[in-house]
Amino acid sequence: MQDYQPQPLATADIVLSQAILELTEQLAQNIHEVWAQGRMAEGWRHGPQRDDARKEHPSLVPYEQLSESEKEYDRSTALHTLKTMIALGYRIEKAE
C-alpha cells in the first residue's frame, strides 16, 4: 500500500514512573517468550542465521542470551505499549 501513512498515538510527552519503567524489562522478556513460543509451535528452531526455508532463527534462545540490540527491540515494544495504555486513559498499578 503506497498510501499508507502510520499514525501512532502521540506518546512522546508521557513520563512513566520508575515502577512502571522497571516493569518494562519484565514485559520485554515476556514479549520475547511469547514470540519464541509461537515460532517453535510453527516448527522453527535455533540456527546460526535466519533461514525461512529451514525454519531456523538465531534469536530462538532465552532472553538473557539475546544481544542488547535484540533486547532493545522488545523493550521498545513494551515501552510503547505502556505509554499507549496511559495515552488511552488507563492507569497501571500493581495489586498489593
C-alpha positions in Angstrom: 0.0 0.0 0.0 1.7 3.1 -1.2 -0.7 5.5 0.5 -0.2 4.0 4.0 1.0 6.6 6.5 1.5 5.2 10.0 -0.1 7.4 12.7 0.7 6.0 16.2 -0.7 7.8 19.2 1.5 10.7 20.4 3.2 9.4 23.5 6.5 11.4 23.5 5.3 13.6 26.3 4.2 10.7 28.6 6.5 10.3 31.6 6.5 6.9 33.2 7.1 6.3 36.9 10.2 4.4 38.0 8.0 1.5 39.0 6.5 1.3 35.5 9.9 1.7 33.9 11.0 -1.3 35.9 8.0 -3.3 34.5 9.3 -2.6 31.0 12.1 -5.2 31.3 9.7 -7.9 32.6 7.3 -7.2 29.7 10.2 -7.2 27.2 11.2 -10.6 28.4 7.7 -11.9 28.2 7.3 -10.4 24.7 10.3 -12.5 23.6 9.0 -15.6 25.3 5.6 -15.3 23.5 7.3 -14.7 20.2 9.7 -17.7 20.7 6.9 -20.0 21.8 4.9 -19.1 18.7 7.8 -19.7 16.4 8.6 -23.0 18.0 4.9 -24.1 17.7 5.3 -23.4 13.9 8.3 -25.7 13.7 11.1 -23.2 14.0 14.3 -23.9 15.9 17.5 -22.2 16.7 20.0 -21.7 13.9 23.1 -19.6 13.3 21.2 -17.3 10.9 17.7 -16.8 9.9 16.7 -19.3 7.3 13.0 -19.2 6.4 13.1 -22.4 4.3 14.7 -24.4 7.1 12.7 -22.5 9.8 15.9 -21.5 11.7 16.3 -18.3 13.7 19.3 -17.1 15.8 17.0 -15.4 18.3 15.4 -18.6 19.5 17.3 -18.5 22.7 16.5 -17.4 26.3 16.0 -13.6 26.6 19.2 -13.4 28.7 21.2 -14.7 25.7 19.9 -12.1 23.2 22.2 -9.3 22.1 21.5 -5.9 23.6 20.1 -4.7 20.3 17.6 -7.5 20.2 16.6 -6.9 23.8 16.1 -3.2 22.9 13.6 -4.1 20.2 11.5 -6.0 22.8 12.0 -3.2 25.4 10.8 -0.6 22.8 7.7 -2.6 22.1 7.0 -2.9 25.9 7.6 0.8 26.5 5.4 2.0 23.6 2.7 -0.3 24.8 2.8 1.1 28.3 2.8 4.7 27.1 -0.1 3.9 24.7 -2.2 2.5 27.5 -1.6 5.7 29.5 -2.4 7.9 26.5 -5.7 6.0 26.1 -6.6 6.9 29.7 -5.7 3.7 31.5 -3.9 3.6 34.9 -1.3 1.0 35.6 -0.9 0.0 39.3 0.3 -3.1 41.0 -2.1 -5.0 43.2 -1.0 -5.1 46.8 
